Amino acid sequence: MIAIKFTPSDSYPFSFFADFDGRSYTVFIEWNLGAGRYYVRIVDNNGHRIMNKPLIESPMNYDISITQGYFNTRLIYRADYNRFEIAG
């Protein structure tokens, strides 16, 4: 498991590189003013959007994969720790 600390900013989207199913992608976490919540956008190396979904928090005793239906690799957000977890 890889853990990435979430440090949001008002001036630019939070982003990090991640490997999903053996390929490299860029993950952006952006605030959506209209919806009043964060969204997760994943793009490939060519800038093509793979997915754009609301950020869903996982409780400590259960994993909710944000990338389910897109990748076998799981991307999980733990609000209690304010971090993302990537697990194959």
PyMOL Python script that loads the backbone (N, CA, C, O; Angstrom):
from pymol import cmd

cmd.read_pdbstr("""\
ATOM      1  N   MET A   1       0.838  -1.177   0.000  1.00  0.00           N
ATOM      2  CA  MET A   1       0.000   0.000   0.000  1.00  0.00           C
ATOM      3  C   MET A   1       0.886   1.244   0.000  1.00  0.00           C
ATOM      4  O   MET A   1       1.896   1.305   0.701  1.00  0.00           O
ATOM      5  N   ILE A   2       0.495   2.216  -0.786  1.00  0.00           N
ATOM      6  CA  ILE A   2       1.169   3.512  -0.839  1.00  0.00           C
ATOM      7  C   ILE A   2       0.220   4.546  -0.242  1.00  0.00           C
ATOM      8  O   ILE A   2      -0.957   4.585  -0.600  1.00  0.00           O
ATOM      9  N   ALA A   3       0.722   5.382   0.665  1.00  0.00           N
ATOM     10  CA  ALA A   3      -0.093   6.422   1.292  1.00  0.00           C
ATOM     11  C   ALA A   3       0.394   7.796   0.828  1.00  0.00           C
ATOM     12  O   ALA A   3       1.596   8.061   0.795  1.00  0.00           O
ATOM     13  N   ILE A   4      -0.554   8.663   0.472  1.00  0.00           N
ATOM     14  CA  ILE A   4      -0.253  10.010   0.003  1.00  0.00           C
ATOM     15  C   ILE A   4      -1.066  10.996   0.821  1.00  0.00           C
ATOM     16  O   ILE A   4      -2.296  10.953   0.815  1.00  0.00           O
ATOM     17  N   LYS A   5      -0.378  11.885   1.526  1.00  0.00           N
ATOM     18  CA  LYS A   5      -1.035  12.899   2.358  1.00  0.00           C
ATOM     19  C   LYS A   5      -1.761  13.906   1.473  1.00  0.00           C
ATOM     20  O   LYS A   5      -1.178  14.433   0.526  1.00  0.00           O
ATOM     21  N   PHE A   6      -3.018  14.175   1.772  1.00  0.00           N
ATOM     22  CA  PHE A   6      -3.832  15.135   1.028  1.00  0.00           C
ATOM     23  C   PHE A   6      -3.657  16.514   1.638  1.00  0.00           C
ATOM     24  O   PHE A   6      -4.049  16.748   2.781  1.00  0.00           O
ATOM     25  N   THR A   7      -3.067  17.433   0.872  1.00  0.00           N
ATOM     26  CA  THR A   7      -2.864  18.808   1.322  1.00  0.00           C
ATOM     27  C   THR A   7      -3.517  19.754   0.310  1.00  0.00           C
ATOM     28  O   THR A   7      -2.850  20.244  -0.601  1.00  0.00           O
ATOM     29  N   PRO A   8      -4.806  20.010   0.466  1.00  0.00           N
ATOM     30  CA  PRO A   8      -5.518  20.848  -0.512  1.00  0.00           C
ATOM     31  C   PRO A   8      -5.053  22.301  -0.473  1.00  0.00           C
ATOM     32  O   PRO A   8      -4.504  22.775   0.522  1.00  0.00           O
ATOM     33  N   SER A   9      -5.289  22.989  -1.582  1.00  0.00           N
ATOM     34  CA  SER A   9      -4.931  24.396  -1.712  1.00  0.00           C
ATOM     35  C   SER A   9      -6.075  25.131  -2.396  1.00  0.00           C
ATOM     36  O   SER A   9      -6.786  24.549  -3.216  1.00  0.00           O
ATOM     37  N   ASP A  10      -6.254  26.394  -2.069  1.00  0.00           N
ATOM     38  CA  ASP A  10      -7.278  27.210  -2.716  1.00  0.00           C
ATOM     39  C   ASP A  10      -6.822  27.721  -4.082  1.00  0.00           C
ATOM     40  O   ASP A  10      -7.653  28.088  -4.913  1.00  0.00           O
ATOM     41  N   SER A  11      -5.508  27.749  -4.323  1.00  0.00           N
ATOM     42  CA  SER A  11      -4.996  28.375  -5.533  1.00  0.00           C
ATOM     43  C   SER A  11      -4.677  27.408  -6.668  1.00  0.00           C
ATOM     44  O   SER A  11      -4.552  27.841  -7.813  1.00  0.00           O
ATOM     45  N   TYR A  12      -4.543  26.123  -6.390  1.00  0.00           N
ATOM     46  CA  TYR A  12      -4.244  25.158  -7.449  1.00  0.00           C
ATOM     47  C   TYR A  12      -4.737  23.775  -7.028  1.00  0.00           C
ATOM     48  O   TYR A  12      -4.858  23.494  -5.836  1.00  0.00           O
ATOM     49  N   PRO A  13      -5.023  22.903  -8.012  1.00  0.00           N
ATOM     50  CA  PRO A  13      -5.497  21.561  -7.651  1.00  0.00           C
ATOM     51  C   PRO A  13      -4.380  20.723  -7.043  1.00  0.00           C
ATOM     52  O   PRO A  13      -3.219  20.834  -7.437  1.00  0.00           O
ATOM     53  N   PHE A  14      -4.738  19.899  -6.099  1.00  0.00           N
ATOM     54  CA  PHE A  14      -3.800  18.937  -5.522  1.00  0.00           C
ATOM     55  C   PHE A  14      -3.613  17.828  -6.556  1.00  0.00           C
ATOM     56  O   PHE A  14      -4.584  17.374  -7.160  1.00  0.00           O
ATOM     57  N   SER A  15      -2.366  17.387  -6.763  1.00  0.00           N
ATOM     58  CA  SER A  15      -2.134  16.331  -7.749  1.00  0.00           C
ATOM     59  C   SER A  15      -0.992  15.433  -7.310  1.00  0.00           C
ATOM     60  O   SER A  15      -0.136  15.826  -6.516  1.00  0.00           O
ATOM     61  N   PHE A  16      -0.998  14.216  -7.845  1.00  0.00           N
ATOM     62  CA  PHE A  16       0.084  13.268  -7.615  1.00  0.00           C
ATOM     63  C   PHE A  16       0.085  12.249  -8.744  1.00  0.00           C
ATOM     64  O   PHE A  16      -0.917  12.068  -9.436  1.00  0.00           O
ATOM     65  N   PHE A  17       1.228  11.583  -8.921  1.00  0.00           N
ATOM     66  CA  PHE A  17       1.353  10.514  -9.906  1.00  0.00           C
ATOM     67  C   PHE A  17       1.080   9.189  -9.225  1.00  0.00           C
ATOM     68  O   PHE A  17       1.461   8.978  -8.074  1.00  0.00           O
ATOM     69  N   ALA A  18       0.412   8.291  -9.953  1.00  0.00           N
ATOM     70  CA  ALA A  18       0.094   6.983  -9.387  1.00  0.00           C
ATOM     71  C   ALA A  18       0.105   5.935 -10.492  1.00  0.00           C
ATOM     72  O   ALA A  18      -0.184   6.230 -11.652  1.00  0.00           O
ATOM     73  N   ASP A  19       0.440   4.722 -10.115  1.00  0.00           N
ATOM     74  CA  ASP A  19       0.369   3.591 -11.030  1.00  0.00           C
ATOM     75  C   ASP A  19      -0.904   2.811 -10.752  1.00  0.00           C
ATOM     76  O   ASP A  19      -1.144   2.364  -9.631  1.00  0.00           O
ATOM     77  N   PHE A  20      -1.718   2.655 -11.792  1.00  0.00           N
ATOM     78  CA  PHE A  20      -2.928   1.849 -11.719  1.00  0.00           C
ATOM     79  C   PHE A  20      -2.809   0.751 -12.767  1.00  0.00           C
ATOM     80  O   PHE A  20      -2.627   1.027 -13.953  1.00  0.00           O
ATOM     81  N   ASP A  21      -2.911  -0.470 -12.327  1.00  0.00           N
ATOM     82  CA  ASP A  21      -2.816  -1.628 -13.216  1.00  0.00           C
ATOM     83  C   ASP A  21      -1.532  -1.598 -14.055  1.00  0.00           C
ATOM     84  O   ASP A  21      -1.539  -1.987 -15.223  1.00  0.00           O
ATOM     85  N   GLY A  22      -0.440  -1.136 -13.453  1.00  0.00           N
ATOM     86  CA  GLY A  22       0.862  -1.162 -14.108  1.00  0.00           C
ATOM     87  C   GLY A  22       1.150   0.000 -15.044  1.00  0.00           C
ATOM     88  O   GLY A  22       2.195   0.010 -15.695  1.00  0.00           O
ATOM     89  N   ARG A  23       0.256   0.981 -15.133  1.00  0.00           N
ATOM     90  CA  ARG A  23       0.491   2.157 -15.978  1.00  0.00           C
ATOM     91  C   ARG A  23       0.440   3.415 -15.124  1.00  0.00           C
ATOM     92  O   ARG A  23      -0.249   3.466 -14.105  1.00  0.00           O
ATOM     93  N   SER A  24       1.181   4.426 -15.557  1.00  0.00           N
ATOM     94  CA  SER A  24       1.296   5.670 -14.800  1.00  0.00           C
ATOM     95  C   SER A  24       0.204   6.664 -15.211  1.00  0.00           C
ATOM     96  O   SER A  24      -0.097   6.828 -16.393  1.00  0.00           O
ATOM     97  N   TYR A  25      -0.380   7.322 -14.205  1.00  0.00           N
ATOM     98  CA  TYR A  25      -1.431   8.315 -14.418  1.00  0.00           C
ATOM     99  C   TYR A  25      -1.188   9.505 -13.486  1.00  0.00           C
ATOM    100  O   TYR A  25      -0.445   9.408 -12.510  1.00  0.00           O
ATOM    101  N   THR A  26      -1.825  10.616 -13.809  1.00  0.00           N
ATOM    102  CA  THR A  26      -1.823  11.775 -12.925  1.00  0.00           C
ATOM    103  C   THR A  26      -3.208  11.895 -12.309  1.00  0.00           C
ATOM    104  O   THR A  26      -4.222  11.833 -13.003  1.00  0.00           O
ATOM    105  N   VAL A  27      -3.231  12.068 -10.991  1.00  0.00           N
ATOM    106  CA  VAL A  27      -4.484  12.193 -10.246  1.00  0.00           C
ATOM    107  C   VAL A  27      -4.599  13.638  -9.768  1.00  0.00           C
ATOM    108  O   VAL A  27      -3.695  14.151  -9.108  1.00  0.00           O
ATOM    109  N   PHE A  28      -5.697  14.285 -10.099  1.00  0.00           N
ATOM    110  CA  PHE A  28      -5.978  15.647  -9.652  1.00  0.00           C
ATOM    111  C   PHE A  28      -7.153  15.612  -8.692  1.00  0.00           C
ATOM    112  O   PHE A  28      -8.146  14.926  -8.937  1.00  0.00           O
ATOM    113  N   ILE A  29      -7.041  16.350  -7.605  1.00  0.00           N
ATOM    114  CA  ILE A  29      -8.137  16.516  -6.654  1.00  0.00           C
ATOM    115  C   ILE A  29      -8.511  17.990  -6.701  1.00  0.00           C
ATOM    116  O   ILE A  29      -7.719  18.852  -6.319  1.00  0.00           O
ATOM    117  N   GLU A  30      -9.724  18.277  -7.171  1.00  0.00           N
ATOM    118  CA  GLU A  30     -10.130  19.657  -7.401  1.00  0.00           C
ATOM    119  C   GLU A  30     -11.439  19.966  -6.685  1.00  0.00           C
ATOM    120  O   GLU A  30     -12.342  19.132  -6.619  1.00  0.00           O
ATOM    121  N   TRP A  31     -11.520  21.166  -6.156  1.00  0.00           N
ATOM    122  CA  TRP A  31     -12.732  21.615  -5.498  1.00  0.00           C
ATOM    123  C   TRP A  31     -13.726  22.060  -6.561  1.00  0.00           C
ATOM    124  O   TRP A  31     -13.381  22.842  -7.447  1.00  0.00           O
ATOM    125  N   ASN A  32     -14.968  21.562  -6.476  1.00  0.00           N
ATOM    126  CA  ASN A  32     -16.034  21.955  -7.379  1.00  0.00           C
ATOM    127  C   ASN A  32     -16.945  22.906  -6.610  1.00  0.00           C
ATOM    128  O   ASN A  32     -17.680  22.494  -5.713  1.00  0.00           O
ATOM    129  N   LEU A  33     -16.885  24.158  -6.970  1.00  0.00           N
ATOM    130  CA  LEU A  33     -17.630  25.188  -6.245  1.00  0.00           C
ATOM    131  C   LEU A  33     -19.134  24.958  -6.313  1.00  0.00           C
ATOM    132  O   LEU A  33     -19.832  25.127  -5.313  1.00  0.00           O
ATOM    133  N   GLY A  34     -19.643  24.573  -7.488  1.00  0.00           N
ATOM    134  CA  GLY A  34     -21.079  24.353  -7.648  1.00  0.00           C
ATOM    135  C   GLY A  34     -21.600  23.200  -6.802  1.00  0.00           C
ATOM    136  O   GLY A  34     -22.682  23.277  -6.220  1.00  0.00           O
ATOM    137  N   ALA A  35     -20.813  22.131  -6.745  1.00  0.00           N
ATOM    138  CA  ALA A  35     -21.225  20.958  -5.978  1.00  0.00           C
ATOM    139  C   ALA A  35     -20.847  21.080  -4.505  1.00  0.00           C
ATOM    140  O   ALA A  35     -21.421  20.402  -3.653  1.00  0.00           O
ATOM    141  N   GLY A  36     -19.877  21.950  -4.207  1.00  0.00           N
ATOM    142  CA  GLY A  36     -19.440  22.127  -2.821  1.00  0.00           C
ATOM    143  C   GLY A  36     -18.680  20.923  -2.284  1.00  0.00           C
ATOM    144  O   GLY A  36     -18.790  20.583  -1.106  1.00  0.00           O
ATOM    145  N   ARG A  37     -17.901  20.274  -3.164  1.00  0.00           N
ATOM    146  CA  ARG A  37     -17.137  19.103  -2.738  1.00  0.00           C
ATOM    147  C   ARG A  37     -15.953  18.889  -3.678  1.00  0.00           C
ATOM    148  O   ARG A  37     -15.866  19.492  -4.747  1.00  0.00           O
ATOM    149  N   TYR A  38     -15.047  18.016  -3.250  1.00  0.00           N
ATOM    150  CA  TYR A  38     -13.891  17.669  -4.073  1.00  0.00           C
ATOM    151  C   TYR A  38     -14.250  16.600  -5.095  1.00  0.00           C
ATOM    152  O   TYR A  38     -15.109  15.749  -4.864  1.00  0.00           O
ATOM    153  N   TYR A  39     -13.568  16.671  -6.231  1.00  0.00           N
ATOM    154  CA  TYR A  39     -13.682  15.666  -7.285  1.00  0.00           C
ATOM    155  C   TYR A  39     -12.311  15.098  -7.595  1.00  0.00           C
ATOM    156  O   TYR A  39     -11.297  15.782  -7.456  1.00  0.00           O
ATOM    157  N   VAL A  40     -12.287  13.838  -8.019  1.00  0.00           N
ATOM    158  CA  VAL A  40     -11.062  13.147  -8.403  1.00  0.00           C
ATOM    159  C   VAL A  40     -11.076  13.008  -9.917  1.00  0.00           C
ATOM    160  O   VAL A  40     -12.011  12.455 -10.495  1.00  0.00           O
ATOM    161  N   ARG A  41     -10.015  13.522 -10.555  1.00  0.00           N
ATOM    162  CA  ARG A  41      -9.877  13.400 -12.001  1.00  0.00           C
ATOM    163  C   ARG A  41      -8.571  12.669 -12.286  1.00  0.00           C
ATOM    164  O   ARG A  41      -7.521  13.052 -11.770  1.00  0.00           O
ATOM    165  N   ILE A  42      -8.627  11.635 -13.091  1.00  0.00           N
ATOM    166  CA  ILE A  42      -7.439  10.868 -13.454  1.00  0.00           C
ATOM    167  C   ILE A  42      -7.225  11.003 -14.950  1.00  0.00           C
ATOM    168  O   ILE A  42      -8.143  10.786 -15.741  1.00  0.00           O
ATOM    169  N   VAL A  43      -5.994  11.366 -15.335  1.00  0.00           N
ATOM    170  CA  VAL A  43      -5.647  11.515 -16.748  1.00  0.00           C
ATOM    171  C   VAL A  43      -4.430  10.646 -17.055  1.00  0.00           C
ATOM    172  O   VAL A  43      -3.599  10.380 -16.186  1.00  0.00           O
ATOM    173  N   ASP A  44      -4.344  10.205 -18.328  1.00  0.00           N
ATOM    174  CA  ASP A  44      -3.194   9.409 -18.735  1.00  0.00           C
ATOM    175  C   ASP A  44      -2.042  10.332 -19.131  1.00  0.00           C
ATOM    176  O   ASP A  44      -2.150  11.551 -19.003  1.00  0.00           O
ATOM    177  N   ASN A  45      -0.953   9.758 -19.607  1.00  0.00           N
ATOM    178  CA  ASN A  45       0.235  10.543 -19.959  1.00  0.00           C
ATOM    179  C   ASN A  45       0.024  11.451 -21.160  1.00  0.00           C
ATOM    180  O   ASN A  45       0.807  12.375 -21.380  1.00  0.00           O
ATOM    181  N   ASN A  46      -1.026  11.201 -21.942  1.00  0.00           N
ATOM    182  CA  ASN A  46      -1.344  12.050 -23.087  1.00  0.00           C
ATOM    183  C   ASN A  46      -2.358  13.135 -22.732  1.00  0.00           C
ATOM    184  O   ASN A  46      -2.768  13.910 -23.596  1.00  0.00           O
ATOM    185  N   GLY A  47      -2.761  13.192 -21.472  1.00  0.00           N
ATOM    186  CA  GLY A  47      -3.722  14.188 -21.029  1.00  0.00           C
ATOM    187  C   GLY A  47      -5.166  13.801 -21.236  1.00  0.00           C
ATOM    188  O   GLY A  47      -6.058  14.621 -21.018  1.00  0.00           O
ATOM    189  N   HIS A  48      -5.426  12.559 -21.655  1.00  0.00           N
ATOM    190  CA  HIS A  48      -6.798  12.102 -21.845  1.00  0.00           C
ATOM    191  C   HIS A  48      -7.433  11.752 -20.503  1.00  0.00           C
ATOM    192  O   HIS A  48      -6.857  11.026 -19.693  1.00  0.00           O
ATOM    193  N   ARG A  49      -8.618  12.279 -20.292  1.00  0.00           N
ATOM    194  CA  ARG A  49      -9.322  12.014 -19.036  1.00  0.00           C
ATOM    195  C   ARG A  49      -9.810  10.569 -19.014  1.00  0.00           C
ATOM    196  O   ARG A  49     -10.474  10.108 -19.942  1.00  0.00           O
ATOM    197  N   ILE A  50      -9.472   9.872 -17.947  1.00  0.00           N
ATOM    198  CA  ILE A  50      -9.917   8.497 -17.753  1.00  0.00           C
ATOM    199  C   ILE A  50     -11.182   8.473 -16.917  1.00  0.00           C
ATOM    200  O   ILE A  50     -12.121   7.737 -17.222  1.00  0.00           O
ATOM    201  N   MET A  51     -11.210   9.277 -15.861  1.00  0.00           N
ATOM    202  CA  MET A  51     -12.402   9.348 -15.009  1.00  0.00           C
ATOM    203  C   MET A  51     -12.442  10.673 -14.274  1.00  0.00           C
ATOM    204  O   MET A  51     -11.417  11.330 -14.088  1.00  0.00           O
ATOM    205  N   ASN A  52     -13.634  11.053 -13.862  1.00  0.00           N
ATOM    206  CA  ASN A  52     -13.868  12.248 -13.054  1.00  0.00           C
ATOM    207  C   ASN A  52     -15.056  11.928 -12.148  1.00  0.00           C
ATOM    208  O   ASN A  52     -16.192  11.831 -12.614  1.00  0.00           O
ATOM    209  N   LYS A  53     -14.787  11.767 -10.854  1.00  0.00           N
ATOM    210  CA  LYS A  53     -15.823  11.343  -9.909  1.00  0.00           C
ATOM    211  C   LYS A  53     -15.712  12.140  -8.617  1.00  0.00           C
ATOM    212  O   LYS A  53     -14.647  12.671  -8.301  1.00  0.00           O
ATOM    213  N   PRO A  54     -16.813  12.224  -7.868  1.00  0.00           N
ATOM    214  CA  PRO A  54     -16.725  12.867  -6.548  1.00  0.00           C
ATOM    215  C   PRO A  54     -15.782  12.091  -5.631  1.00  0.00           C
ATOM    216  O   PRO A  54     -15.679  10.868  -5.716  1.00  0.00           O
ATOM    217  N   LEU A  55     -15.109  12.815  -4.769  1.00  0.00           N
ATOM    218  CA  LEU A  55     -14.241  12.195  -3.770  1.00  0.00           C
ATOM    219  C   LEU A  55     -15.118  11.546  -2.703  1.00  0.00           C
ATOM    220  O   LEU A  55     -15.926  12.211  -2.054  1.00  0.00           O
ATOM    221  N   ILE A  56     -14.947  10.251  -2.537  1.00  0.00           N
ATOM    222  CA  ILE A  56     -15.746   9.481  -1.581  1.00  0.00           C
ATOM    223  C   ILE A  56     -14.840   9.044  -0.438  1.00  0.00           C
ATOM    224  O   ILE A  56     -13.766   8.488  -0.667  1.00  0.00           O
ATOM    225  N   GLU A  57     -15.269   9.295   0.781  1.00  0.00           N
ATOM    226  CA  GLU A  57     -14.480   8.932   1.963  1.00  0.00           C
ATOM    227  C   GLU A  57     -14.764   7.503   2.379  1.00  0.00           C
ATOM    228  O   GLU A  57     -15.915   7.065   2.395  1.00  0.00           O
ATOM    229  N   SER A  58     -13.701   6.774   2.717  1.00  0.00           N
ATOM    230  CA  SER A  58     -13.847   5.413   3.240  1.00  0.00           C
ATOM    231  C   SER A  58     -13.745   5.434   4.752  1.00  0.00           C
ATOM    232  O   SER A  58     -12.859   6.089   5.301  1.00  0.00           O
ATOM    233  N   PRO A  59     -14.634   4.731   5.433  1.00  0.00           N
ATOM    234  CA  PRO A  59     -14.485   4.600   6.887  1.00  0.00           C
ATOM    235  C   PRO A  59     -13.266   3.740   7.204  1.00  0.00           C
ATOM    236  O   PRO A  59     -12.731   3.069   6.322  1.00  0.00           O
ATOM    237  N   MET A  60     -12.837   3.760   8.436  1.00  0.00           N
ATOM    238  CA  MET A  60     -11.627   3.035   8.824  1.00  0.00           C
ATOM    239  C   MET A  60     -11.776   1.524   8.679  1.00  0.00           C
ATOM    240  O   MET A  60     -10.778   0.835   8.468  1.00  0.00           O
ATOM    241  N   ASN A  61     -12.967   0.999   8.783  1.00  0.00           N
ATOM    242  CA  ASN A  61     -13.154  -0.451   8.770  1.00  0.00           C
ATOM    243  C   ASN A  61     -13.658  -0.988   7.426  1.00  0.00           C
ATOM    244  O   ASN A  61     -14.036  -2.156   7.332  1.00  0.00           O
ATOM    245  N   TYR A  62     -13.666  -0.137   6.378  1.00  0.00           N
ATOM    246  CA  TYR A  62     -14.200  -0.573   5.096  1.00  0.00           C
ATOM    247  C   TYR A  62     -13.565   0.250   3.976  1.00  0.00           C
ATOM    248  O   TYR A  62     -13.411   1.465   4.098  1.00  0.00           O
ATOM    249  N   ASP A  63     -13.195  -0.431   2.876  1.00  0.00           N
ATOM    250  CA  ASP A  63     -12.578   0.247   1.732  1.00  0.00           C
ATOM    251  C   ASP A  63     -13.610   0.524   0.652  1.00  0.00           C
ATOM    252  O   ASP A  63     -14.300  -0.390   0.201  1.00  0.00           O
ATOM    253  N   ILE A  64     -13.719   1.776   0.234  1.00  0.00           N
ATOM    254  CA  ILE A  64     -14.527   2.158  -0.911  1.00  0.00           C
ATOM    255  C   ILE A  64     -13.559   2.657  -1.975  1.00  0.00           C
ATOM    256  O   ILE A  64     -12.972   3.729  -1.832  1.00  0.00           O
ATOM    257  N   SER A  65     -13.394   1.885  -3.032  1.00  0.00           N
ATOM    258  CA  SER A  65     -12.431   2.237  -4.078  1.00  0.00           C
ATOM    259  C   SER A  65     -13.025   3.279  -5.015  1.00  0.00           C
ATOM    260  O   SER A  65     -14.068   3.052  -5.629  1.00  0.00           O
ATOM    261  N   ILE A  66     -12.366   4.409  -5.121  1.00  0.00           N
ATOM    262  CA  ILE A  66     -12.795   5.472  -6.028  1.00  0.00           C
ATOM    263  C   ILE A  66     -12.603   5.034  -7.478  1.00  0.00           C
ATOM    264  O   ILE A  66     -13.314   5.506  -8.365  1.00  0.00           O
ATOM    265  N   THR A  67     -11.653   4.142  -7.723  1.00  0.00           N
ATOM    266  CA  THR A  67     -11.333   3.714  -9.084  1.00  0.00           C
ATOM    267  C   THR A  67     -12.061   2.436  -9.510  1.00  0.00           C
ATOM    268  O   THR A  67     -11.793   1.906 -10.588  1.00  0.00           O
ATOM    269  N   GLN A  68     -12.969   1.941  -8.685  1.00  0.00           N
ATOM    270  CA  GLN A  68     -13.711   0.730  -9.047  1.00  0.00           C
ATOM    271  C   GLN A  68     -14.457   0.947 -10.364  1.00  0.00           C
ATOM    272  O   GLN A  68     -15.098   1.979 -10.565  1.00  0.00           O
ATOM    273  N   GLY A  69     -14.364  -0.028 -11.243  1.00  0.00           N
ATOM    274  CA  GLY A  69     -14.980   0.085 -12.557  1.00  0.00           C
ATOM    275  C   GLY A  69     -14.051   0.669 -13.602  1.00  0.00           C
ATOM    276  O   GLY A  69     -14.349   0.622 -14.795  1.00  0.00           O
ATOM    277  N   TYR A  70     -12.924   1.221 -13.164  1.00  0.00           N
ATOM    278  CA  TYR A  70     -11.932   1.781 -14.074  1.00  0.00           C
ATOM    279  C   TYR A  70     -10.613   1.008 -14.011  1.00  0.00           C
ATOM    280  O   TYR A  70      -9.978   0.753 -15.034  1.00  0.00           O
ATOM    281  N   PHE A  71     -10.212   0.641 -12.789  1.00  0.00           N
ATOM    282  CA  PHE A  71      -8.943  -0.059 -12.577  1.00  0.00           C
ATOM    283  C   PHE A  71      -9.142  -1.154 -11.534  1.00  0.00           C
ATOM    284  O   PHE A  71     -10.055  -1.088 -10.710  1.00  0.00           O
ATOM    285  N   ASN A  72      -8.278  -2.155 -11.584  1.00  0.00           N
ATOM    286  CA  ASN A  72      -8.238  -3.153 -10.513  1.00  0.00           C
ATOM    287  C   ASN A  72      -7.507  -2.594  -9.294  1.00  0.00           C
ATOM    288  O   ASN A  72      -7.832  -2.945  -8.159  1.00  0.00           O
ATOM    289  N   THR A  73      -6.516  -1.722  -9.528  1.00  0.00           N
ATOM    290  CA  THR A  73      -5.816  -1.058  -8.432  1.00  0.00           C
ATOM    291  C   THR A  73      -6.802  -0.138  -7.725  1.00  0.00           C
ATOM    292  O   THR A  73      -7.547   0.599  -8.371  1.00  0.00           O
ATOM    293  N   ARG A  74      -6.803  -0.186  -6.398  1.00  0.00           N
ATOM    294  CA  ARG A  74      -7.768   0.597  -5.615  1.00  0.00           C
ATOM    295  C   ARG A  74      -7.168   1.930  -5.183  1.00  0.00           C
ATOM    296  O   ARG A  74      -6.023   1.991  -4.736  1.00  0.00           O
ATOM    297  N   LEU A  75      -7.948   2.987  -5.320  1.00  0.00           N
ATOM    298  CA  LEU A  75      -7.619   4.297  -4.768  1.00  0.00           C
ATOM    299  C   LEU A  75      -8.652   4.582  -3.697  1.00  0.00           C
ATOM    300  O   LEU A  75      -9.849   4.659  -3.975  1.00  0.00           O
ATOM    301  N   ILE A  76      -8.179   4.740  -2.465  1.00  0.00           N
ATOM    302  CA  ILE A  76      -9.054   4.900  -1.305  1.00  0.00           C
ATOM    303  C   ILE A  76      -8.691   6.209  -0.603  1.00  0.00           C
ATOM    304  O   ILE A  76      -7.514   6.550  -0.480  1.00  0.00           O
ATOM    305  N   TYR A  77      -9.705   6.933  -0.148  1.00  0.00           N
ATOM    306  CA  TYR A  77      -9.453   8.156   0.623  1.00  0.00           C
ATOM    307  C   TYR A  77      -9.907   7.939   2.064  1.00  0.00           C
ATOM    308  O   TYR A  77     -11.063   7.601   2.318  1.00  0.00           O
ATOM    309  N   ARG A  78      -8.987   8.137   2.997  1.00  0.00           N
ATOM    310  CA  ARG A  78      -9.276   8.039   4.438  1.00  0.00           C
ATOM    311  C   ARG A  78      -9.312   9.454   5.017  1.00  0.00           C
ATOM    312  O   ARG A  78      -8.272  10.077   5.234  1.00  0.00           O
ATOM    313  N   ALA A  79     -10.512   9.941   5.258  1.00  0.00           N
ATOM    314  CA  ALA A  79     -10.660  11.285   5.818  1.00  0.00           C
ATOM    315  C   ALA A  79     -10.079  11.368   7.226  1.00  0.00           C
ATOM    316  O   ALA A  79      -9.573  12.418   7.622  1.00  0.00           O
ATOM    317  N   ASP A  80     -10.146  10.275   7.987  1.00  0.00           N
ATOM    318  CA  ASP A  80      -9.614  10.279   9.349  1.00  0.00           C
ATOM    319  C   ASP A  80      -8.117  10.572   9.371  1.00  0.00           C
ATOM    320  O   ASP A  80      -7.611  11.186  10.310  1.00  0.00           O
ATOM    321  N   TYR A  81      -7.413  10.130   8.330  1.00  0.00           N
ATOM    322  CA  TYR A  81      -5.961  10.370   8.230  1.00  0.00           C
ATOM    323  C   TYR A  81      -5.635  11.460   7.216  1.00  0.00           C
ATOM    324  O   TYR A  81      -4.483  11.877   7.098  1.00  0.00           O
ATOM    325  N   ASN A  82      -6.650  11.921   6.481  1.00  0.00           N
ATOM    326  CA  ASN A  82      -6.470  12.919   5.424  1.00  0.00           C
ATOM    327  C   ASN A  82      -5.429  12.439   4.407  1.00  0.00           C
ATOM    328  O   ASN A  82      -4.489  13.157   4.070  1.00  0.00           O
ATOM    329  N   ARG A  83      -5.625  11.203   3.930  1.00  0.00           N
ATOM    330  CA  ARG A  83      -4.666  10.638   2.990  1.00  0.00           C
ATOM    331  C   ARG A  83      -5.362   9.719   1.989  1.00  0.00           C
ATOM    332  O   ARG A  83      -6.446   9.184   2.226  1.00  0.00           O
ATOM    333  N   PHE A  84      -4.679   9.569   0.864  1.00  0.00           N
ATOM    334  CA  PHE A  84      -5.082   8.603  -0.149  1.00  0.00           C
ATOM    335  C   PHE A  84      -4.254   7.351   0.012  1.00  0.00           C
ATOM    336  O   PHE A  84      -3.083   7.415   0.386  1.00  0.00           O
ATOM    337  N   GLU A  85      -4.857   6.214  -0.268  1.00  0.00           N
ATOM    338  CA  GLU A  85      -4.155   4.938  -0.215  1.00  0.00           C
ATOM    339  C   GLU A  85      -4.310   4.257  -1.568  1.00  0.00           C
ATOM    340  O   GLU A  85      -5.411   4.183  -2.114  1.00  0.00           O
ATOM    341  N   ILE A  86      -3.213   3.766  -2.097  1.00  0.00           N
ATOM    342  CA  ILE A  86      -3.224   3.050  -3.366  1.00  0.00           C
ATOM    343  C   ILE A  86      -2.821   1.611  -3.053  1.00  0.00           C
ATOM    344  O   ILE A  86      -1.763   1.360  -2.476  1.00  0.00           O
ATOM    345  N   ALA A  87      -3.670   0.688  -3.438  1.00  0.00           N
ATOM    346  CA  ALA A  87      -3.408  -0.734  -3.139  1.00  0.00           C
ATOM    347  C   ALA A  87      -3.758  -1.573  -4.357  1.00  0.00           C
ATOM    348  O   ALA A  87      -4.802  -1.387  -4.983  1.00  0.00           O
ATOM    349  N   GLY A  88      -2.867  -2.498  -4.680  1.00  0.00           N
ATOM    350  CA  GLY A  88      -3.063  -3.384  -5.835  1.00  0.00           C
ATOM    351  C   GLY A  88      -3.980  -4.476  -5.486  1.00  0.00           C
ATOM    352  O   GLY A  88      -4.272  -5.329  -6.324  1.00  0.00           O
TER     353      GLY A  88
END
""", "prot")
cmd.dss("prot")
cmd.show_as("cartoon", "prot")
cmd.util.cbc("prot")
cmd.orient("prot")
